[in-house]
Amino acid sequence: MHVLIVEDDESLAAALEKILRDNGYDVETVHDGQSGLHYAEAGGYDVIILDVMLPKMNGFEVTSELRRQGVSTPIILLTARDSTADKITGLDSGADDYMTKPFSPAELMAHLRALTRRQGEVQFEMLAEGDLHLSLESYDLSCGGKSIRLSFKEFSICKILMSSPGAVVSKETLIDKAWGVTSSAGDNNVEAYISFLRKKLAHLGSQCKIETIRKAGYRFVAQPSTEN
């Protein structure tokens, strides 16, 4: 299961990350609301653990914006405020669950299990969009009867783009998620791997396209537009 943690207290974020990794979860962490929004828009997460009091955008605003965009990923809000009004605000903004700090690791895992049960414990091993299928286990990208193995970086970028079809994903987001926030990778690295992926789509004979949105990033489309 792939979890996004959005928490500005870096010590708490590290503790949450360790708890989840120790229980077999795949975790990514960011420390402000705006980054959390961008990651949630671009990534294929199973659950988002979202603090309320965040810099740049608070958790209520992030939740409301994700729901406005149609992003249905389950969200657990974390807060030190336990008033009924705050809980109502959080749930009304579109959150699925609400936890008050401090909480124990056992309590966190119980909330995640409950949320997973409500989601039917569905874990996807394949991403499918348009005529493409991307294996999340073998990194194979297939179209019709043809298949090709992607490198890890190609797979990472392809997964990010296919997880949010039609959404524009910036180069900065691709670098952060595929290389890591401390990486020295730059725009040229992203452009090179986008070129590799486009060649592989052409080799497979796919109708899907990766469009360049000038000064904004890239967009995966199952039905190519005539704009680019």
Short mmCIF file of the C-alpha atoms (twelve columns), coordinates in Angstrom:
data_MODEL
# 
_entry.id   MODEL 
# 
loop_
_atom_site.group_PDB 
_atom_site.id 
_atom_site.type_symbol 
_atom_site.label_atom_id 
_atom_site.label_alt_id 
_atom_site.label_comp_id 
_atom_site.label_asym_id 
_atom_site.label_seq_id 
_atom_site.Cartn_x 
_atom_site.Cartn_y 
_atom_site.Cartn_z 
_atom_site.pdbx_PDB_model_num 
ATOM 1   C CA . MET A 1   0.000   0.000  0.000   1 
ATOM 2   C CA . HIS A 2   1.321   3.436  -0.999  1 
ATOM 3   C CA . VAL A 3   0.874   6.188  1.619   1 
ATOM 4   C CA . LEU A 4   1.546   9.929  1.388   1 
ATOM 5   C CA . ILE A 5   2.394   11.700 4.666   1 
ATOM 6   C CA . VAL A 6   1.974   15.490 4.767   1 
ATOM 7   C CA . GLU A 7   3.349   16.715 8.102   1 
ATOM 8   C CA . ASP A 8   5.446   19.819 8.844   1 
ATOM 9   C CA . ASP A 9   6.834   18.467 12.138  1 
ATOM 10  C CA . GLU A 10  9.805   16.595 10.683  1 
ATOM 11  C CA . SER A 11  10.409  14.459 13.789  1 
ATOM 12  C CA . LEU A 12  6.770   13.337 13.829  1 
ATOM 13  C CA . ALA A 13  6.851   12.763 10.072  1 
ATOM 14  C CA . ALA A 14  9.953   10.570 10.455  1 
ATOM 15  C CA . ALA A 15  8.268   8.615  13.264  1 
ATOM 16  C CA . LEU A 16  5.136   8.058  11.155  1 
ATOM 17  C CA . GLU A 17  7.258   6.994  8.209   1 
ATOM 18  C CA . LYS A 18  9.127   4.429  10.320  1 
ATOM 19  C CA . ILE A 19  5.904   3.005  11.782  1 
ATOM 20  C CA . LEU A 20  4.412   2.558  8.334   1 
ATOM 21  C CA . ARG A 21  7.561   1.142  6.723   1 
ATOM 22  C CA . ASP A 22  7.955   -1.314 9.593   1 
ATOM 23  C CA . ASN A 23  4.415   -2.509 8.823   1 
ATOM 24  C CA . GLY A 24  5.138   -3.011 5.127   1 
ATOM 25  C CA . TYR A 25  3.810   0.263  3.704   1 
ATOM 26  C CA . ASP A 26  5.457   2.212  0.874   1 
ATOM 27  C CA . VAL A 27  5.741   5.831  2.077   1 
ATOM 28  C CA . GLU A 28  6.470   9.277  0.668   1 
ATOM 29  C CA . THR A 29  6.659   12.368 2.896   1 
ATOM 30  C CA . VAL A 30  6.379   16.112 2.295   1 
ATOM 31  C CA . HIS A 31  6.288   18.971 4.794   1 
ATOM 32  C CA . ASP A 32  3.875   21.654 3.564   1 
ATOM 33  C CA . GLY A 33  0.333   21.777 2.254   1 
ATOM 34  C CA . GLN A 34  1.166   23.004 -1.224  1 
ATOM 35  C CA . SER A 35  3.640   20.159 -1.810  1 
ATOM 36  C CA . GLY A 36  1.103   17.735 -0.366  1 
ATOM 37  C CA . LEU A 37  -1.489  18.931 -2.858  1 
ATOM 38  C CA . HIS A 38  0.901   18.564 -5.803  1 
ATOM 39  C CA . TYR A 39  1.991   15.077 -4.751  1 
ATOM 40  C CA . ALA A 40  -1.573  13.943 -4.139  1 
ATOM 41  C CA . GLU A 41  -2.618  15.258 -7.551  1 
ATOM 42  C CA . ALA A 42  0.237   13.468 -9.314  1 
ATOM 43  C CA . GLY A 43  0.700   10.219 -7.431  1 
ATOM 44  C CA . GLY A 44  -1.314  7.005  -7.175  1 
ATOM 45  C CA . TYR A 45  -1.650  6.833  -3.388  1 
ATOM 46  C CA . ASP A 46  -3.877  4.451  -1.447  1 
ATOM 47  C CA . VAL A 47  -4.118  6.719  1.622   1 
ATOM 48  C CA . ILE A 48  -3.073  10.291 2.502   1 
ATOM 49  C CA . ILE A 49  -2.165  11.112 6.113   1 
ATOM 50  C CA . LEU A 50  -2.571  14.881 6.288   1 
ATOM 51  C CA . ASP A 51  -1.807  17.287 9.129   1 
ATOM 52  C CA . VAL A 52  -4.258  20.168 9.569   1 
ATOM 53  C CA . MET A 53  -1.862  22.944 10.630  1 
ATOM 54  C CA . LEU A 54  0.532   23.197 7.680   1 
ATOM 55  C CA . PRO A 55  2.470   26.026 6.033   1 
ATOM 56  C CA . LYS A 56  1.345   27.348 2.618   1 
ATOM 57  C CA . MET A 57  -2.016  25.488 2.697   1 
ATOM 58  C CA . ASN A 58  -3.730  23.952 5.689   1 
ATOM 59  C CA . GLY A 59  -5.090  20.420 5.681   1 
ATOM 60  C CA . PHE A 60  -8.705  21.529 5.293   1 
ATOM 61  C CA . GLU A 61  -7.796  23.524 2.174   1 
ATOM 62  C CA . VAL A 62  -5.782  20.662 0.686   1 
ATOM 63  C CA . THR A 63  -8.627  18.209 1.296   1 
ATOM 64  C CA . SER A 64  -11.252 20.517 -0.184  1 
ATOM 65  C CA . GLU A 65  -9.148  21.180 -3.291  1 
ATOM 66  C CA . LEU A 66  -8.458  17.481 -3.875  1 
ATOM 67  C CA . ARG A 67  -12.154 16.663 -3.592  1 
ATOM 68  C CA . ARG A 68  -13.009 19.574 -5.909  1 
ATOM 69  C CA . GLN A 69  -10.674 18.060 -8.491  1 
ATOM 70  C CA . GLY A 70  -12.291 14.647 -8.115  1 
ATOM 71  C CA . VAL A 71  -9.355  13.010 -6.321  1 
ATOM 72  C CA . SER A 72  -11.003 10.330 -4.159  1 
ATOM 73  C CA . THR A 73  -7.935  9.004  -2.301  1 
ATOM 74  C CA . PRO A 74  -8.884  8.314  1.352   1 
ATOM 75  C CA . ILE A 75  -7.603  11.038 3.707   1 
ATOM 76  C CA . ILE A 76  -6.840  10.807 7.436   1 
ATOM 77  C CA . LEU A 77  -6.523  14.250 9.029   1 
ATOM 78  C CA . LEU A 78  -4.137  14.740 11.970  1 
ATOM 79  C CA . THR A 79  -4.537  17.598 14.422  1 
ATOM 80  C CA . ALA A 80  -3.723  18.693 17.953  1 
ATOM 81  C CA . ARG A 81  -7.142  20.354 18.103  1 
ATOM 82  C CA . ASP A 82  -9.897  18.054 19.314  1 
ATOM 83  C CA . SER A 83  -12.934 20.345 19.269  1 
ATOM 84  C CA . THR A 84  -16.109 19.037 17.681  1 
ATOM 85  C CA . ALA A 85  -16.205 22.055 15.348  1 
ATOM 86  C CA . ASP A 86  -12.743 21.230 13.965  1 
ATOM 87  C CA . LYS A 87  -13.702 17.597 13.404  1 
ATOM 88  C CA . ILE A 88  -16.870 18.645 11.598  1 
ATOM 89  C CA . THR A 89  -14.871 21.063 9.418   1 
ATOM 90  C CA . GLY A 90  -12.419 18.305 8.527   1 
ATOM 91  C CA . LEU A 91  -15.051 15.739 7.673   1 
ATOM 92  C CA . ASP A 92  -17.148 18.284 5.770   1 
ATOM 93  C CA . SER A 93  -14.095 19.224 3.691   1 
ATOM 94  C CA . GLY A 94  -14.006 15.640 2.424   1 
ATOM 95  C CA . ALA A 95  -11.737 13.776 4.851   1 
ATOM 96  C CA . ASP A 96  -12.519 10.116 5.579   1 
ATOM 97  C CA . ASP A 97  -11.097 9.943  9.111   1 
ATOM 98  C CA . TYR A 98  -9.766  12.188 11.862  1 
ATOM 99  C CA . MET A 99  -7.068  11.521 14.493  1 
ATOM 100 C CA . THR A 100 -6.153  13.778 17.417  1 
ATOM 101 C CA . LYS A 101 -2.500  14.091 18.476  1 
ATOM 102 C CA . PRO A 102 -0.893  12.499 20.366  1 
ATOM 103 C CA . PHE A 103 -1.764  8.969  19.291  1 
ATOM 104 C CA . SER A 104 -0.074  5.592  19.595  1 
ATOM 105 C CA . PRO A 105 1.333   3.544  16.690  1 
ATOM 106 C CA . ALA A 106 -1.330  0.915  17.423  1 
ATOM 107 C CA . GLU A 107 -4.081  3.531  17.081  1 
ATOM 108 C CA . LEU A 108 -2.679  4.729  13.741  1 
ATOM 109 C CA . MET A 109 -2.525  1.199  12.370  1 
ATOM 110 C CA . ALA A 110 -6.073  0.503  13.578  1 
ATOM 111 C CA . HIS A 111 -7.353  3.575  11.706  1 
ATOM 112 C CA . LEU A 112 -5.503  2.503  8.553   1 
ATOM 113 C CA . ARG A 113 -6.898  -1.029 8.767   1 
ATOM 114 C CA . ALA A 114 -10.422 0.303  9.240   1 
ATOM 115 C CA . LEU A 115 -10.045 2.649  6.289   1 
ATOM 116 C CA . THR A 116 -8.639  -0.162 4.155   1 
ATOM 117 C CA . ARG A 117 -11.592 -2.376 5.021   1 
ATOM 118 C CA . ARG A 118 -13.984 0.377  3.924   1 
ATOM 119 C CA . GLN A 119 -12.094 0.545  0.633   1 
ATOM 120 C CA . GLY A 120 -12.478 -3.214 0.166   1 
ATOM 121 C CA . GLU A 121 -8.744  -3.857 0.629   1 
ATOM 122 C CA . VAL A 122 -8.185  -3.419 -3.099  1 
ATOM 123 C CA . GLN A 123 -4.534  -3.259 -4.030  1 
ATOM 124 C CA . PHE A 124 -3.810  -2.691 -7.683  1 
ATOM 125 C CA . GLU A 125 -0.945  -4.618 -9.286  1 
ATOM 126 C CA . MET A 126 -1.604  -3.115 -12.712 1 
ATOM 127 C CA . LEU A 127 -2.272  0.393  -13.968 1 
ATOM 128 C CA . ALA A 128 -4.473  0.500  -17.050 1 
ATOM 129 C CA . GLU A 129 -5.186  3.622  -19.071 1 
ATOM 130 C CA . GLY A 130 -6.292  3.795  -22.689 1 
ATOM 131 C CA . ASP A 131 -4.681  0.891  -24.541 1 
ATOM 132 C CA . LEU A 132 -1.756  0.655  -22.098 1 
ATOM 133 C CA . HIS A 133 -1.169  -1.631 -19.122 1 
ATOM 134 C CA . LEU A 134 1.708   -0.997 -16.696 1 
ATOM 135 C CA . SER A 135 2.699   -3.817 -14.338 1 
ATOM 136 C CA . LEU A 136 3.551   -2.451 -10.892 1 
ATOM 137 C CA . GLU A 137 5.518   -5.615 -10.146 1 
ATOM 138 C CA . SER A 138 7.527   -6.430 -13.291 1 
ATOM 139 C CA . TYR A 139 7.751   -2.864 -14.767 1 
ATOM 140 C CA . ASP A 140 6.411   -4.232 -18.073 1 
ATOM 141 C CA . LEU A 141 4.482   -1.781 -20.265 1 
ATOM 142 C CA . SER A 142 2.151   -3.491 -22.695 1 
ATOM 143 C CA . CYS A 143 -0.236  -2.611 -25.491 1 
ATOM 144 C CA . GLY A 144 -2.252  -5.247 -27.290 1 
ATOM 145 C CA . GLY A 145 0.014   -8.249 -27.749 1 
ATOM 146 C CA . LYS A 146 3.275   -6.313 -27.390 1 
ATOM 147 C CA . SER A 147 5.196   -5.682 -24.191 1 
ATOM 148 C CA . ILE A 148 8.429   -3.960 -23.190 1 
ATOM 149 C CA . ARG A 149 10.358  -3.819 -19.905 1 
ATOM 150 C CA . LEU A 150 10.917  -0.316 -18.515 1 
ATOM 151 C CA . SER A 151 13.931  0.818  -16.518 1 
ATOM 152 C CA . PHE A 152 13.211  1.885  -12.944 1 
ATOM 153 C CA . LYS A 153 13.272  5.617  -13.800 1 
ATOM 154 C CA . GLU A 154 11.104  5.068  -16.897 1 
ATOM 155 C CA . PHE A 155 8.682   3.050  -14.773 1 
ATOM 156 C CA . SER A 156 8.589   5.710  -12.037 1 
ATOM 157 C CA . ILE A 157 7.796   8.518  -14.474 1 
ATOM 158 C CA . CYS A 158 5.295   6.428  -16.421 1 
ATOM 159 C CA . LYS A 159 3.499   5.457  -13.197 1 
ATOM 160 C CA . ILE A 160 3.266   9.088  -12.061 1 
ATOM 161 C CA . LEU A 161 1.818   10.208 -15.401 1 
ATOM 162 C CA . MET A 162 -0.572  7.270  -15.848 1 
ATOM 163 C CA . SER A 163 -1.856  7.633  -12.269 1 
ATOM 164 C CA . SER A 164 -3.243  11.086 -13.112 1 
ATOM 165 C CA . PRO A 165 -4.383  10.987 -16.754 1 
ATOM 166 C CA . GLY A 166 -5.157  14.426 -18.118 1 
ATOM 167 C CA . ALA A 167 -3.405  16.220 -15.244 1 
ATOM 168 C CA . VAL A 168 -0.368  18.387 -15.916 1 
ATOM 169 C CA . VAL A 169 2.660   17.181 -13.937 1 
ATOM 170 C CA . SER A 170 5.568   19.601 -13.591 1 
ATOM 171 C CA . LYS A 171 9.190   18.687 -14.153 1 
ATOM 172 C CA . GLU A 172 9.870   19.589 -10.524 1 
ATOM 173 C CA . THR A 173 7.299   17.040 -9.328  1 
ATOM 174 C CA . LEU A 174 8.754   14.346 -11.585 1 
ATOM 175 C CA . ILE A 175 12.254  15.050 -10.267 1 
ATOM 176 C CA . ASP A 176 11.110  15.024 -6.630  1 
ATOM 177 C CA . LYS A 177 9.177   11.786 -6.993  1 
ATOM 178 C CA . ALA A 178 11.374  9.831  -9.438  1 
ATOM 179 C CA . TRP A 179 14.829  10.973 -8.288  1 
ATOM 180 C CA . GLY A 180 14.173  12.326 -4.786  1 
ATOM 181 C CA . VAL A 181 14.064  15.828 -3.328  1 
ATOM 182 C CA . THR A 182 17.813  15.796 -2.563  1 
ATOM 183 C CA . SER A 183 18.800  14.688 -6.071  1 
ATOM 184 C CA . SER A 184 20.885  16.845 -8.396  1 
ATOM 185 C CA . ALA A 185 18.776  15.754 -11.389 1 
ATOM 186 C CA . GLY A 186 17.527  18.582 -13.586 1 
ATOM 187 C CA . ASP A 187 15.199  19.349 -16.465 1 
ATOM 188 C CA . ASN A 188 17.491  17.613 -18.962 1 
ATOM 189 C CA . ASN A 189 17.150  14.325 -17.102 1 
ATOM 190 C CA . VAL A 190 13.376  14.535 -17.213 1 
ATOM 191 C CA . GLU A 191 13.366  15.454 -20.903 1 
ATOM 192 C CA . ALA A 192 15.626  12.496 -21.706 1 
ATOM 193 C CA . TYR A 193 13.374  9.985  -19.940 1 
ATOM 194 C CA . ILE A 194 10.222  11.463 -21.457 1 
ATOM 195 C CA . SER A 195 11.880  10.953 -24.849 1 
ATOM 196 C CA . PHE A 196 12.684  7.326  -23.952 1 
ATOM 197 C CA . LEU A 197 9.065   6.723  -22.913 1 
ATOM 198 C CA . ARG A 198 7.676   8.294  -26.076 1 
ATOM 199 C CA . LYS A 199 9.858   6.003  -28.176 1 
ATOM 200 C CA . LYS A 200 8.583   2.999  -26.248 1 
ATOM 201 C CA . LEU A 201 4.959   4.089  -26.751 1 
ATOM 202 C CA . ALA A 202 5.644   4.365  -30.476 1 
ATOM 203 C CA . HIS A 203 7.318   0.934  -30.478 1 
ATOM 204 C CA . LEU A 204 4.247   -0.582 -28.821 1 
ATOM 205 C CA . GLY A 205 1.925   1.137  -31.291 1 
ATOM 206 C CA . SER A 206 -0.031  2.807  -28.476 1 
ATOM 207 C CA . GLN A 207 -2.524  5.582  -29.129 1 
ATOM 208 C CA . CYS A 208 -1.650  7.102  -25.747 1 
ATOM 209 C CA . LYS A 209 0.573   10.155 -25.759 1 
ATOM 210 C CA . ILE A 210 2.714   12.173 -23.371 1 
ATOM 211 C CA . GLU A 211 2.023   15.773 -24.269 1 
ATOM 212 C CA . THR A 212 4.348   18.669 -23.480 1 
ATOM 213 C CA . ILE A 213 2.536   21.594 -21.876 1 
ATOM 214 C CA . ARG A 214 4.820   24.550 -22.422 1 
ATOM 215 C CA . LYS A 215 6.217   26.089 -19.228 1 
ATOM 216 C CA . ALA A 216 4.051   23.748 -17.147 1 
ATOM 217 C CA . GLY A 217 5.151   20.123 -17.587 1 
ATOM 218 C CA . TYR A 218 3.727   16.987 -19.142 1 
ATOM 219 C CA . ARG A 219 0.307   15.391 -19.490 1 
ATOM 220 C CA . PHE A 220 -0.596  11.764 -20.163 1 
ATOM 221 C CA . VAL A 221 -3.566  11.400 -22.501 1 
ATOM 222 C CA . ALA A 222 -5.242  8.211  -23.670 1 
ATOM 223 C CA . GLN A 223 -6.726  10.041 -26.659 1 
ATOM 224 C CA . PRO A 224 -4.141  12.438 -28.132 1 
ATOM 225 C CA . SER A 225 -5.221  16.020 -28.568 1 
ATOM 226 C CA . THR A 226 -4.416  18.200 -31.548 1 
ATOM 227 C CA . GLU A 227 -2.831  20.968 -29.439 1 
ATOM 228 C CA . ASN A 228 0.758   19.674 -29.392 1 
# 
